[in-house]
Amino acid sequence: MGELLGIKPVLTFKSGVVCDVDIIRSARGVNRWLTDAFSRLASDHTFVVIYHSMAPERAKSLEGELKALYTGLETLILSVGAVIGVYTGPGCLGISFLMDEKNKP
């Protein structure tokens, strides 16, 4: 449905439940949103995992943007598993990192 409408929903996990956070209207906007979230919420800016669903070029693009901001940033790019991929479809992009304690809900 999101693809049909040209929107990209942003989701997160809270207490093991998937929750919607925002709606983005472009792939470039998704990269900006994820980069901003990493900048604001990460405990340190030394390591991030980038996930994708059949979109390695989008993952590499996000990796480049993050590495341009944070010298020495280590990254790991992984494909999402089948369970997540079934729900997101191709083109999904996500990140995970350690969150600063003061930013936890």
N, C-alpha and C positions, 0 to 999 in steps of 0.2 A: 504494500500500500504506500509506504514511504517513497519508493522509487517512482511509482505512478504520479504522485503529487510533487516530486522533486524535493522532498524534505528528508533530512537525516536526523532521526531521534537520537538523543544522547541519553544513555542509561547508566546506572550505577548499582552497586549492591549495598544495601543497608540491612544489617542483621540477617544476612542470608537471603534477602528478598530483593528482586530486581525492581528498581524504581526509575521513573523517567525524571530527567533533570532539565532538559532543554530541547529545542528543535532548531536545527541549523539548515540553511537553505542551499549550501554549496559544499563541495568537497574541500575547497580551500578554507572555508569557514570551520570545517571540522578540525583541520590541522591547527588553526588558530585557537580554537576552543581547547583542544587537548594540550597544546603547548602552554597556554595560560594556566590550565589546571595544574600541570606539572610544576610550573613556576611558583604558583601560590601554595600548593599543598604538600609538596615533597619535603621529607625531613632533611635530605641533602640532595644535591643535584649531581650524583655520581653514577647512578644506575637506573635504567628504565627498561621494561619489557614492552615491546610493541607487538600487538596481535593483529592478524588480518585474516580475512576469509576470501581466498582466491584473489588477493590484491597486493602482491608483493611490491609492485611499483609504488603504490600509495604508501606502504609501510616504509620503503626506502626514502621517499620524499619527506615523510614526517621525521625519520631518523636524521636526515640532513638538516632540517630546520632546528631540531633540538641540539644537535652537535654544534651548529653555528652559534647557538646561545650559550652553551656550557662546554668549555674546553675540558677535555679529558673525560667526557661523559661516556660511560660504557653502555652499550645497548645489546639487546638480544631480540631478534625478530623471530616470531613463531606463528604458525598457522593455528587458527582456532580449531578445537576439536569438532567432531561430527555433531555432538549434541547442540553446541552453540550455533554451529553453521546451519543446522536445520532451521533454527528460528530467525537468524539474521539474513541468510542468503549470501550471495557473493557480494564483495565490496565492503564488508564490515571492517572497521578499524578501531583499535582500542589500545589502552596502555595500562600498565600496573607499576606501582612504585610504593615505597614505604612512605607513609603519611606522617607528618609532624604531629606529635601528641596534641599540641595546642589547636590543631585544625580538625581533630576528630569530633564527631557529634556527641 
